Amino acid sequence: MKALVDKISTLQGEITSADSVVQNALGQCISHITEIKQKVQQHTELIQTLQSEQAIMGSGESSSSPVLQTKVQSLELKTGTFEGIVTTLHREIERCITAIENVERNRQTEKQLIENQEKKIRTLERSISLKVSCVLLKLNYLLCFNVVTSNIMLYLHTELF
């Protein structure tokens, strides 16, 4: 029974450590997503700035207009890439959250099983204790009976002789 209790304690420790690892990984994913969102915001602001500069300059400066258009297209491409990365990371976080919820449900189920096993162990221990007490009482009764019988036999033996 001690081995079972030790095994239960080991399982609880493993579940707790796995839960902390998952929480740590989830925190790192969230920080990466925050960084990428900030970069997307910066690129979006830069695109808007370049577009407003191009509108102010008008079509009069033909030499700088292709350069600005190239920069805008490059930034739009980068922004699209970052948005794709954010979407993918968001999807992965949702999967992680689902996995964490499943692990938590499994942990609760295992915790219930462990509690039930512990109750069963306590019940068996009580039952064994009662049986031992009962056997000890019977042995005590038999011992007393033997002592009384021996005393009676001794008394009869001394009275007859």
Secondary structure, DSSP 8 states (H G I E B T S, - for coil): -HHHHHHHHHHHHHHHHHHHHHHHHHHHHHHHHHHHHHHHHHHHHHHHHHHHHHHHHTTS-TTTHHHHHHHHHHHHHHHHHHHHHHHHHHHHHHHHHHHHHHHHHHHHHHHHHHHHHHHHHHHHHHHHHHHHHHHHHHHHHHHHHHHHHHHHHHHHHHHH-
